[in-house]
Amino acid sequence: MTVDATILHADLDAFYASVEQLLDPSLRGRPIAVGGGVVLAASYEAKRLGVTGGMSGRRARELCPNLTFVGGHYAEYQRLGDQVMEILRDYTPIVERISIDEAFLDVAGAVRLFGSSIGIAATIRRRVRAEVGLPISIGVAGTKHLAKIASQVAKPDGLVVVPIGKERDFLDPLPVTLIWGVGPKTEARLAESGIRTIGELAATPGRSLKHLLGNAVGDKLSSLADNIDPRGVETGRRSSSMGAQAALGKKAVTPQLLQTTLGFLADRVASRLRAAGRAGRTVTVRVRFSDMRSITRSITLSGAISATSTLTEVAVELARAALADHPEERSVSLLAISVSQLTDQAALQLELPLGLDDEARRPGSVKGAVRWTADRSADAVRLRFGRDAIGYATVLFSDVGHVPDEFRELAEGHHHSR
């Protein structure tokens, strides 16, 4: 008896643009883009003409003169994305949401109740279309990686099933770019060696790939090309880092820009850390210039932090150091903060004042404790009255916060094509 594949990857199609077309029926069938100076997301009609997330608004209009830009209804994206996740959870509690518009499901325990995994996937697609009004593509396979590839092949608005035992037949002819983590640079390097399909990649000896791409990447791609992916669907995964980024289009570097943007990002990251009862020791800042080159700077602190003002101070210093190394660069297109080496911090342990250089940044110092307490008070106000009810003045009165960072991430182009 053949065992059915039971891992599903469900991915809403061109989600942000599809929501805009749902909210305004006059936009349906037309090329649209969410954003302005930078394209955050594009409809399929725009994608067919080469418009992609992360592209400048000017370039997008050159490719597609009749492109319509819309501002973005972020609360609606969240509401509709949540609604879809609730439909998924009707079929299994084992749902791993990996972004606002996509999730993995393990339906192995649900088939007795709801029928085959293919039937469950088809029912989910029907319900999402009927109840939410959005198209969704689903891949069904025996591993997470393969289910993700299948959902990309299924786009737009399709269902692709990879039966157990037929994985090689499905994978071999597909382009290497469908493998998780293969970006333009890796694709170009593989193409130089005549490797364009996943089958050709799987047939390449591991040592050759390591020589070509380095040990870590070579090992990973070898495994994925061979469909070796032991990861299960995780419902309560704890992140090893937390971050946020702001796509800026092209902005002149000023002290005000750094303070305001990094203050906004630090506020997002630090409040998430506190909500999860976490704090982190390593802070990394990434600066991307207008030609898309990026540089990063990191520092590992003596104590784990989760205070907004402390994270802002550290991030601004790191960004200044990065920019000082590149004095010829006058404008930036993206700023990002991430905090790693996370530890649990449900309460604060006070320290004796020892006159150390980093006293203010030590979370248990008097100054650190005051900052942490003030932040926790602000968190409580926001929980009750909403995120905009209270915040740091330089951030509240700037326009940085108008686009939530979850959606800014689209402009970075790391998301799979939408």
Helices and strands as residue ranges (DSSP letters): E 7-12, H 15-23, G 25-27, E 32-35, E 39-42, H 44-47, H 57-63, E 68-70, H 74-89, E 95-99, E 102-106, H 111-114, H 117-127, I 128-132, E 136-141, H 144-154, E 159-161, H 167-171, G 176-178, H 184-192, H 198-202, H 206-213, H 215-225, E 241-252, H 255-275, E 278-289, E 294-305, H 308-324, E 331-344, G 359-361, H 366-385, G 387-389, H 393-396, G 400-402, H 405-412
